[in-house]
Amino acid sequence: MTTLDRTAFPMTGAARPAFAVRIARNLVAAYKAWKNRRAVYQLGLLSEWELSDIGLTRADLHVAWRLPLGVDPTVELGAMAEARSTRELRATAERAAAERAARSVC
């Protein structure tokens, strides 16, 4: 007998629990995305100053609202805020370096 004649794990019903787990995970992910989408709509009630305080703009909210329903908009908003913060920090560092270079010349 070779190892291909028999398997140690019978295949009857083995795929069903994995399928049920995938369905449950997809339902949980859809619920979280829906809940986070509602939170993004609540961000629309904030003023421009409050949005800038958390690193967002009104345009960022419009981009998040236009995402497909299955996509979590808070992940995209977090990425936008982080990218903007990184660009601002880099610009500040470059300005400081330029000022130091200008002072050393004089």
C-alpha positions in Angstrom: 0.0 0.0 0.0 1.3 3.5 -0.8 0.6 6.7 0.9 -1.7 7.8 -1.8 -4.2 4.9 -1.2 -5.5 6.4 2.0 -5.6 9.7 3.8 -5.4 10.3 7.5 -8.2 12.8 7.5 -11.5 12.0 5.9 -12.9 14.8 3.7 -16.6 14.4 4.6 -17.8 17.5 6.2 -14.3 19.0 6.7 -14.9 21.9 4.3 -18.2 23.0 6.0 -16.7 24.5 9.2 -14.2 26.4 7.2 -16.9 27.8 4.9 -19.0 28.8 8.0 -16.0 30.5 9.5 -15.4 32.5 6.3 -19.0 33.5 6.1 -19.0 34.6 9.8 -15.7 36.6 9.2 -17.2 38.3 6.2 -20.3 39.2 8.1 -18.3 40.7 11.0 -16.1 42.6 8.5 -19.2 44.0 6.7 -20.7 45.0 10.1 -17.5 46.8 11.1 -17.3 48.6 7.8 -20.9 49.7 8.1 -20.3 50.9 11.7 -17.1 52.8 10.7 -18.9 54.3 7.7 -21.5 55.7 10.1 -18.6 57.2 12.2 -17.2 58.8 9.0 -20.6 60.4 8.4 -20.4 61.8 11.9 -17.0 63.4 11.1 -18.9 65.4 8.5 -20.5 67.3 11.3 -17.1 68.6 12.6 -15.8 72.1 11.6 -12.8 72.6 9.4 -10.7 73.5 12.4 -11.7 70.3 14.2 -11.0 68.2 11.1 -7.5 69.8 10.7 -6.8 69.1 14.4 -7.1 65.4 13.6 -5.2 65.7 10.3 -8.1 65.6 7.9 -9.8 67.8 5.4 -13.4 67.9 4.1 -12.0 66.5 0.8 -10.7 63.5 2.6 -14.2 62.8 3.9 -15.6 63.0 0.4 -13.0 60.5 -0.8 -13.9 58.2 2.0 -17.6 58.5 1.3 -17.1 57.5 -2.3 -15.3 54.2 -1.4 -17.2 51.0 -2.2 -19.5 49.7 0.6 -17.3 46.7 1.5 -14.3 48.9 2.1 -13.6 50.3 5.6 -13.4 54.1 5.2 -11.6 54.7 8.5 -8.5 52.8 7.2 -8.3 55.1 4.2 -8.8 58.2 6.3 -6.0 57.0 8.7 -3.7 56.5 5.8 -4.5 60.0 4.4 -3.9 61.7 7.8 -0.6 59.8 8.3 0.6 60.7 4.8 -0.2 64.3 5.3 1.6 64.4 8.6 4.7 62.8 7.1 4.7 65.3 4.3 4.4 68.2 6.7 7.2 66.9 8.9 9.4 66.4 5.9 8.7 69.9 4.7 9.4 71.4 8.1 12.7 69.5 8.3 13.7 70.7 4.8 12.9 74.3 5.7 15.0 74.1 8.8 17.9 72.6 6.9 17.6 75.4 4.3 17.6 78.0 7.0 20.7 76.5 8.7 22.4 76.4 5.3 21.5 80.0 4.6 22.8 81.1 8.0 26.1 79.2 7.6 26.7 81.1 4.3 26.3 84.5 5.8 
